[in-house]
Amino acid sequence: QVQLVESGGGLVQAGGSLRLSCAASGSIFRINNMGWYRRSPGKQRELVAVMSSGGIADYADSVKGRFTISRDNVKNTVYLQMNSLKPEDTSVYYCRWWRTDLAQYNYWGQGTQVTVSS
C-alpha cells in the first residue's frame, strides 16, 4: 500500500501562484509514474500534468507554460508549481502514483482544493 498526502491548496487571486505537494509513504517502488489531476463540480476528472519514471513531463494544453511538475525521489514527493492562475483552474487537485506494468499499483491522494478568485 502507498499513502499519498497532498498539501498546498488554498485561495489565491487570479494571476497568483500556488505550489502543491504530494508526499508518498509505504510500499513505494523507485520506478513509478507521478501525476496531478483535477476535478471540478459537474465535470469529469482531467489530467493536469504527469511525469514518467524517466522524468519526462507532459501537460494539459490548458496549463502549458503556467504549471510545472517536478519530483524529489529522495523525499518521495511530487510537486505542482502553478503560476498565472486563472479562475478556471479552480478545482480539487489529486495526485496519483502508478506503474503501467502493475495494474494494482495505482494510488490516489485525497485531494486538495484550489480556488482562484477573479
C-alpha positions as YAML, in Angstrom:
chain: A
units: angstrom
residues:
- id: 1
  name: GLN
  ca: [0.00, 0.00, 0.00]
- id: 2
  name: VAL
  ca: [1.04, 3.54, -0.72]
- id: 3
  name: GLN
  ca: [-0.29, 6.54, 1.13]
- id: 4
  name: LEU
  ca: [-0.35, 9.90, -0.61]
- id: 5
  name: VAL
  ca: [-0.79, 13.14, 1.31]
- id: 6
  name: GLU
  ca: [-1.36, 16.35, -0.62]
- id: 7
  name: SER
  ca: [-0.85, 19.86, 0.64]
- id: 8
  name: GLY
  ca: [-0.52, 23.39, -0.63]
- id: 9
  name: GLY
  ca: [-4.01, 24.14, -1.85]
- id: 10
  name: GLY
  ca: [-5.87, 27.27, -0.91]
- id: 11
  name: LEU
  ca: [-7.42, 30.51, -2.09]
- id: 12
  name: VAL
  ca: [-5.49, 32.81, -4.40]
- id: 13
  name: GLN
  ca: [-6.30, 35.73, -6.64]
- id: 14
  name: ALA
  ca: [-6.13, 35.41, -10.40]
- id: 15
  name: GLY
  ca: [-2.56, 35.80, -11.58]
- id: 16
  name: GLY
  ca: [-1.18, 34.38, -8.37]
- id: 17
  name: SER
  ca: [0.76, 31.20, -7.68]
- id: 18
  name: LEU
  ca: [0.46, 28.09, -5.59]
- id: 19
  name: ARG
  ca: [2.67, 25.07, -5.11]
- id: 20
  name: LEU
  ca: [1.09, 21.72, -4.44]
- id: 21
  name: SER
  ca: [2.98, 18.88, -2.81]
- id: 22
  name: CYS
  ca: [2.21, 15.18, -2.66]
- id: 23
  name: ALA
  ca: [4.25, 13.07, -0.28]
- id: 24
  name: ALA
  ca: [4.23, 9.31, -0.60]
- id: 25
  name: SER
  ca: [4.86, 6.71, 2.06]
- id: 26
  name: GLY
  ca: [4.51, 2.98, 2.38]
- id: 27
  name: SER
  ca: [5.46, 0.36, -0.19]
- id: 28
  name: ILE
  ca: [6.98, 2.68, -2.77]
- id: 29
  name: PHE
  ca: [8.62, 1.48, -5.92]
- id: 30
  name: ARG
  ca: [11.60, 3.51, -7.02]
- id: 31
  name: ILE
  ca: [10.32, 3.41, -10.56]
- id: 32
  name: ASN
  ca: [6.87, 4.85, -10.97]
- id: 33
  name: ASN
  ca: [4.90, 7.50, -12.74]
- id: 34
  name: MET
  ca: [3.52, 10.51, -10.94]
- id: 35
  name: GLY
  ca: [0.81, 12.90, -11.90]
- id: 36
  name: TRP
  ca: [-1.68, 15.57, -11.00]
- id: 37
  name: TYR
  ca: [-5.33, 15.52, -11.99]
- id: 38
  name: ARG
  ca: [-8.24, 17.77, -11.17]
- id: 39
  name: ARG
  ca: [-11.99, 17.52, -10.95]
- id: 40
  name: SER
  ca: [-14.37, 20.46, -10.94]
- id: 41
  name: PRO
  ca: [-18.06, 20.26, -10.00]
- id: 42
  name: GLY
  ca: [-20.09, 18.90, -12.88]
- id: 43
  name: LYS
  ca: [-17.00, 17.94, -14.86]
- id: 44
  name: GLN
  ca: [-15.03, 14.80, -15.36]
- id: 45
  name: ARG
  ca: [-11.61, 14.36, -13.86]
- id: 46
  name: GLU
  ca: [-8.92, 15.64, -16.18]
- id: 47
  name: LEU
  ca: [-5.20, 15.19, -16.41]
- id: 48
  name: VAL
  ca: [-3.20, 18.27, -15.49]
- id: 49
  name: ALA
  ca: [0.41, 17.11, -15.58]
- id: 50
  name: VAL
  ca: [2.26, 13.82, -15.46]
- id: 51
  name: MET
  ca: [5.86, 12.80, -15.13]
- id: 52
  name: SER
  ca: [7.11, 9.40, -16.19]
- id: 53
  name: SER
  ca: [9.55, 7.32, -14.25]
- id: 54
  name: GLY
  ca: [12.17, 8.54, -16.70]
- id: 55
  name: GLY
  ca: [11.46, 12.16, -15.85]
- id: 56
  name: ILE
  ca: [9.54, 13.10, -18.98]
- id: 57
  name: ALA
  ca: [6.74, 15.58, -18.28]
- id: 58
  name: ASP
  ca: [3.52, 16.17, -20.15]
- id: 59
  name: TYR
  ca: [0.84, 18.76, -19.59]
- id: 60
  name: ALA
  ca: [-2.72, 19.54, -20.49]
- id: 61
  name: ASP
  ca: [-2.89, 22.23, -23.13]
- id: 62
  name: SER
  ca: [-4.78, 24.48, -20.73]
- id: 63
  name: VAL
  ca: [-1.86, 24.64, -18.29]
- id: 64
  name: LYS
  ca: [1.18, 24.51, -20.58]
- id: 65
  name: GLY
  ca: [3.55, 27.34, -19.86]
- id: 66
  name: ARG
  ca: [1.93, 28.05, -16.49]
- id: 67
  name: PHE
  ca: [2.28, 24.83, -14.48]
- id: 68
  name: THR
  ca: [5.39, 22.78, -13.81]
- id: 69
  name: ILE
  ca: [5.53, 19.27, -12.39]
- id: 70
  name: SER
  ca: [8.64, 18.09, -10.59]
- id: 71
  name: ARG
  ca: [9.67, 15.27, -8.33]
- id: 72
  name: ASP
  ca: [12.08, 14.66, -5.49]
- id: 73
  name: ASN
  ca: [12.95, 10.98, -5.43]
- id: 74
  name: VAL
  ca: [14.74, 11.28, -2.10]
- id: 75
  name: LYS
  ca: [11.71, 12.77, -0.39]
- id: 76
  name: ASN
  ca: [9.26, 10.65, -2.42]
- id: 77
  name: THR
  ca: [7.38, 13.80, -3.24]
- id: 78
  name: VAL
  ca: [5.88, 15.23, -6.39]
- id: 79
  name: TYR
  ca: [5.17, 18.93, -6.79]
- id: 80
  name: LEU
  ca: [2.99, 21.06, -9.00]
- id: 81
  name: GLN
  ca: [4.05, 24.68, -9.32]
- id: 82
  name: MET
  ca: [1.09, 26.69, -10.58]
- id: 83
  name: ASN
  ca: [1.70, 30.21, -11.85]
- id: 84
  name: SER
  ca: [-0.55, 32.75, -13.55]
- id: 85
  name: LEU
  ca: [-3.57, 31.05, -12.06]
- id: 86
  name: LYS
  ca: [-6.95, 31.64, -13.63]
- id: 87
  name: PRO
  ca: [-10.46, 31.26, -12.16]
- id: 88
  name: GLU
  ca: [-10.97, 28.26, -14.43]
- id: 89
  name: ASP
  ca: [-8.16, 26.49, -12.60]
- id: 90
  name: THR
  ca: [-10.43, 26.29, -9.56]
- id: 91
  name: SER
  ca: [-10.82, 22.62, -8.76]
- id: 92
  name: VAL
  ca: [-9.90, 19.79, -6.44]
- id: 93
  name: TYR
  ca: [-6.44, 18.57, -7.35]
- id: 94
  name: TYR
  ca: [-5.43, 14.96, -6.87]
- id: 95
  name: CYS
  ca: [-2.04, 13.35, -7.13]
- id: 96
  name: ARG
  ca: [-1.54, 9.89, -8.47]
- id: 97
  name: TRP
  ca: [1.28, 7.34, -8.34]
- id: 98
  name: TRP
  ca: [1.21, 4.36, -10.64]
- id: 99
  name: ARG
  ca: [3.09, 1.86, -12.70]
- id: 100
  name: THR
  ca: [1.94, 0.92, -16.16]
- id: 101
  name: ASP
  ca: [3.15, -2.67, -15.75]
- id: 102
  name: LEU
  ca: [1.37, -3.27, -12.43]
- id: 103
  name: ALA
  ca: [-2.34, -2.54, -12.57]
- id: 104
  name: GLN
  ca: [-2.70, -2.88, -8.81]
- id: 105
  name: TYR
  ca: [-0.04, -0.23, -8.20]
- id: 106
  name: ASN
  ca: [-2.31, 2.73, -8.74]
- id: 107
  name: TYR
  ca: [-2.81, 5.16, -5.87]
- id: 108
  name: TRP
  ca: [-4.59, 8.47, -5.43]
- id: 109
  name: GLY
  ca: [-4.36, 11.20, -2.86]
- id: 110
  name: GLN
  ca: [-7.32, 12.59, -1.01]
- id: 111
  name: GLY
  ca: [-7.38, 15.83, -2.99]
- id: 112
  name: THR
  ca: [-6.66, 19.44, -2.16]
- id: 113
  name: GLN
  ca: [-8.89, 22.37, -3.04]
- id: 114
  name: VAL
  ca: [-7.55, 25.18, -5.18]
- id: 115
  name: THR
  ca: [-9.74, 28.24, -5.53]
- id: 116
  name: VAL
  ca: [-8.79, 31.13, -7.80]
- id: 117
  name: SER
  ca: [-10.79, 34.33, -7.37]
- id: 118
  name: SER
  ca: [-11.25, 36.84, -10.17]
...
